[in-house]
Amino acid sequence: YSIHSDAQREQHDYYATNPNCVKDLVQVETFNYYILEPCCGEGHISKALIDAGYFVFSSDLIDRGFGIVKDIFSYPAWGGDIITNPPYKNSVKYVKHCLDIVNNGAKVAMFLKLTFLEGKERYEFFKDNPPKVVYVYSSRQICAKNGEFDKCKTNAICYCWYVWVKGFKGEPVIRWI
């Protein structure tokens, strides 16, 4: 349960990203042709990236009918960029692992809540791993519990695209979408 809602959270924290959010991201940011989507769910992010011309390798811990079944933490390395919407409850762990497995200069883009910026653990993480850019949505976006967009009409959460470039050590830039 959440302190902000009576609804029970999805067991594996599966909240699908609206494909339009991916379209927004690729209009403002360029990526390597090869992209790993390690939390692909039903393929909402992957399909939008494929439509945008990228080669996407898709996997998820749970078989939801798209990609292969593979735990993100079993990837020892990835030669391209990574774009995903990780389970929020373990998001720092996911970001750390993704930054560990990509090459210097590679991008890791995560669709996360604006509140990802706060917290003592994240503050310590950001000191060594600042995102290069944070794209904040000026209007609320919908992440659909269990991928059921037809049941999700509104959202009170502000989402952002956080883009890390491995090796970047400057001040993050905030931009709005």
N, C-alpha and C positions, 0 to 999 in steps of 0.2 A: 504493500500500500504506500501511497504518497501522503505527505502531510497536507498537500494541496488538493487532493481529490479522494473521493470515496471509492473510485474504481481500482480494482486490483491490477498491478502491473503485469505485463506479459512475462511468463516464466523465464524466458531467455532474453528478455529486454528487446524483443523484436518490434521495432517501430520503423516502418518503411519510409524512405525519403521520397518526396514528390519528385518525379523526373524533371519537372520544370526548374527545380533548384539546381540540378546538374547542368541544365541548359544555361542557366544564369552564370554558373561558375565558369564554364568553358568560354563564355563571351568575354570574361574579364581576366582570365588566367590561361596560360599555355602550359601544356604538359607533354611529357615524353609520349611517343606513340604507344609504348607498352605500359599498360596500367594493370595493377593488381587491385581487385575489389574483394577483400578477404572476409567481408561480412555481407555477402550479396543478397541474402534473403531470397526473394522471388525475382530478383534481377532488376529492380527499378533503377538503380544507379547504373548498373552495367549496360542495360539496354539503351539508356540515354547517351552513354559514352560511345557505344558502338554506333549509334545513329550520328554522332558527331565526328565519326571517322577514326576512332581509336581502336586498337587491339586490346581487348580486355580479358584477363584471366580471372574467372569468378569462382569463389569458394565460400563456404559457410560451415560453421560447426554443426548446423542442423540441416537436414535435407528438406528443402522447401520447393523442390522441383526445378531449381536453376543452379547451374554451376556444379562443382564437385563438393563432396563432404570432406572438409579438412579444417583442422584447428589452426587459427592464425599463428599460434605460438609454435607450430611445427615447421614454419617457413624459416630456414636458416639464412636465406638471402633472397633479394629480388633486385633485378637489374634495371627496372624502370621506376615509374612513380606509383604511388598508392593513393587511391581515393575511396573513402568509405564513410559510413555512418556506424560507428562502433556502439556496442552496448554501453550506455552512459555510466552505469554503475562501476565499470572497469575501464573507463576511457583513458585515464592517465597510463595505465598499464599497456593498453593497446597502442597509444601514441608512442610511448617509449620503445616498444618492440618494433613498430614500423620504422622508426628512425634508426634503430639498430641494424635493420636488415637491408636498408637501401644504401646506395653509393653516395659519396660526397656530392653535393649539388643536386641530388634528386629531391623531388617534392613529395610531401605527405599532406594530403588535404582531408580534413575530417569535418563532417557536418555535426556540430555540437551546439548545445545551448550557450547563450551569452554568459550564463552563470559559470561556465567552465573557467572563466577568467579569475574567479574568486576561490579562496581556500588556501590554507597553509601548505598542504602537500603540493598543490599546483603552483603556488608561489615559488617554492623551492625548485620545482621542475622547470618553471619558466625562466629562472635565473640562468640556467645552463642551456635551455632549449626554447628560446623565444620564437614564436611564430613570426614569419616575415610579414604576413598580411593577415588581417582578420576582416572578412567581408560580412558586415552586419546587415541583416534584412530590415528594411524600413517598414515592412508590413509583416504580419505574422504568417508563418508557413506551417503547413500541416505535415506531421509525421504520423502515419496511420498505424495504430496498434494492430498487429498481425497482418499488416498490409491491406487492411479493409478501409480504403479511402472513402467508399460510399457511406460509411458510418461516422466519418470524421468531418464535420462541417466547419468547426471553428477551433482555434487554439489560442491559449493565453501565453504561450512560450515564445520567446525570441530566440531564433536560431541564427547561427553564423557558419560560414565556411572559414576554418582555420587552416592556413597554408604554411607549413614549415618547409624550409629548404635546408637539407642537412648541411651543417657547417656554418649556417648563418649565425652571427653574433651581434646583430645590431638592435635597434629599437623597432618594435613592430609598428606597422602602419595600419590604421583603421580606415576602411572604406565602406561605403554603403551600397547596397544593391536595392 
